[in-house]
Amino acid sequence: MKINSEWKLLGLIRERIKDFGVLQPPDITAPLTDDCAVINTCIANALISTDISIENVHFRREWATPFEIGKKAMTGNISDILSMAGIPRFAFVSIGIPRNIDTEYVLSIYDGMLDACDAAGVYISGGDTSSSENIVISITIYGAARGCGPVYRNGAKPGDGIFVTGRPGSSLAGLELLKSGDQDKYPSLTRRHLNPPCRIGLIDLIVNKYAPSAMIDISDGMLSDLGHVAEASKTGYIIELDKLTVEPELLFFCEMTGRTAADYCLASGEEYELLFTSNHALDDSFFDGIPITRIGEITRNGRLLKRGGLIVEKDLHGFDHFKD
Amino acid sequence: MKINSEWKLLGLIRERIKDFGVLQPPDITAPLTDDCAVINTCIANALISTDISIENVHFRREWATPFEIGKKAMTGNISDILSMAGIPRFAFVSIGIPRNIDTEYVLSIYDGMLDACDAAGVYISGGDTSSSENIVISITIYGAARGCGPVYRNGAKPGDGIFVTGRPGSSLAGLELLKSGDQDKYPSLTRRHLNPPCRIGLIDLIVNKYAPSAMIDISDGMLSDLGHVAEASKTGYIIELDKLTVEPELLFFCEMTGRTAADYCLASGEEYELLFTSNHALDDSFFDGIPITRIGEITRNGRLLKRGGLIVEKDLHGFDHFKD
C-alpha cells in the first residue's frame, strides 16, 4: 500500500503503537490526538533532548532494515537521557517519508522505534508526518531526572577516574565494512553499527555505585566526547590505551586494516556506551557480561594518551557531519 | 562562509541566540550544551508538540527568505501551544542543511525563529544539526498549561458557539499566487502565506472572556480543523457562510479566479488563526484590530454549511501531504 493520506498514515501509526501492547502511562493525557501531548509533571526536573536522523547521512536503506533504522534512531535518543542519569519517559517522533515508500516500510520503522521504547519504558506520545525526498526521523525525548539530580558534563574534577561501559570501537569498523561492501566478513561488527545497544540496564548500577561526577554517551567518538567533558569541566585527562578493551572480532579486523584497535576505540561514534567520571576508588566491574572499565584519570589540564607507561600524543576526532 | 564543521555551526547558533538578547529563563539549566536541556517543572501540566517543515513540501527557497522560513516554522509550533491555551516556553530545534548552503543563510533561518520566539516569550533550549539534501526544520515546543488547564479538541458541546480569530483564507490564495508566479499582484496575500501571524496577543482574552470548551489552530484548513473538533467531541456543526470575513484583497483575487471567498476561507491551511467553541452567549468582538467572529454553532450531528438561511452542502478538505 502506498502512502496517499497523511491522516490515514497517522491512524495506522497510532494503531501500531496500541497493537504493540504499550499501555498509556497515567501521567500523560491527549497523546497523539490533540495539538500537544499533555504531561503531568509531578517531577522536579524534566530532561529534554532532540536528535535528527537523515537518510544517506545517518543511515542507508541498502544497508539497514527499516526496523534497524527506527530502532537505532530511538536508541540514540534514549541514550541521551541515560547520559544525564535520567529516566526516559516520552518520545515525540516527526518523520519525513518519500512518496514512493510503502506504508509497511514506514510501520517497520515504527516497530523498530517501539522495540527500543519497550526496552526502556518509553511511550511515543506525539509526532508529525510529512512527505520528503529522503527519509527524515526527528525524535524529541523527555525524561525525568532521578533523585540525585541530572549528571552534567561539567562536573569532572582532577583525580576522578574515567570509566567507560562496554567495548567501543566496533561501530566504526562496521561502518567501514558497510562502505566497502564487506559487511559479511565480520558480521558482529556491522551488527554493532546497525544495532547499537544503549545502557538502560547499567544506569541504576552506575548511579548507585559510582555516583558519577560527569557523564556523556559516546555518540561522536570516545575522544571527542571525553573532550566535551574536559572542556565543560575545565580539566584535562590521561587515557591509558592498554586499558581499552574491544570486541575480539575487531582485533581480527585490525590485522586486515593495519590500524590499531585503540584507533577504532577512540574514534568510533554512534556507540551509545556511557563514559563517566567518578571520584569513588573503584576499579573495573562487570554487570550482565558488560564491562565497566576504568580507562584513565581526569587531570588539571592537557589531553594525554599513554601506552605502556609512555605518553603518546594523538589527534583523533569524532565524525563531523559538515567536515570536507 | 560554507558550513564545514557541525561544532562550529553549533557555536555560531549559540552565539546568535545570545546576541539576540534573549535572557536564559531561570527554570532551565544546561541549555544547548549537555545531551539534554534540564527544565525545572514547577508547573502542573507540560504541553509538548512537534512539527516538521521540509523544503519543497512546506516551503520553497525561491519563494521565501530564510528569515521567513524560520519564522513560519516556529510560528506554527507556538500556535500549537496556544491552541491548547498553553503558555509557550521552550523550543528544541533540529535542522538539516544541504552542504552548499551558506552559514549566513542558516543563521538567518535562526533569526526568523528567534523573532517568532521573542514575540511569544519562547527560549530555544536545545537542538541538533545535520547535513541533508534539502532543508529540514524539526521543532519540538514545550509549554505550560494555564491554571484553567489545557483546552482540548474534544470539549465542544451542542449549542456552543463556534468562533474564529482573524480573517482566514489569504494563505491559500497567497500559495496559489506563488505557484503561478503572480506573487506581486496581491502582495498582502502572498505575505500572509509566507508570514502568517499566530495569536499570542489574543490568547489571554480568549481564555478569560470566552472560556473555550474546545480549541484548535487552523493549520490544515478551517473545515478540516473544525472536523477534528467535531470528531473528537462527537458532535456536528453548522457554519454560516455569511459570517465568514476575509481580507479585502482576497475579494479582488476571487473576482479573478471565479471562486468564492468562502471557498478560500474554509480550505486555507497554515493560517494559525484560532478556532474555538464556547457556551458563553458572546457575539463578535475586536481586539487590536483583529476580529473574533462567531461563525456558527456546534450541533448534535451533521456537518452543514448555511448561506442566506439555506443549507449548502460542501466537501472541502485541508491540505494532505500524501494526497495524489
Interface residues (C-beta under 8 A of the other chain):
Chain A: I3 N4 S5 E6 W7 K8 L9 T29 A30 T33 D34 D35 C36 A37 V38 I39 N40 T41 I43 A44 N45 A46 L47 I48 S49 T50 D51 I52 S53 I54 N56 V57 H58 D80 I81 S83 M84 G86 F90 F92 V93 S94 I95 G96 R99 S125 G126 G127 D128 T129 S130 S131 S132 E133 N134 V136 S138 T140 I141 Y142 G143 A145 P150 Y152 R153 N154 I216 D217 A232 D320 H321 F322 K323 D324
Chain B: I3 N4 S5 E6 W7 K8 L9 A30 T33 D34 D35 C36 A37 V38 I39 N40 T41 I43 A44 N45 A46 L47 I48 S49 T50 D51 I52 S53 I54 N56 V57 H58 D80 I81 S83 M84 G86 F90 F92 V93 S94 I95 G96 R99 S125 G126 G127 D128 T129 S130 S131 S132 E133 N134 V136 S138 T140 I141 Y142 G143 A145 P150 Y152 R153 I216 D217 A232 D320 H321 F322 K323 D324
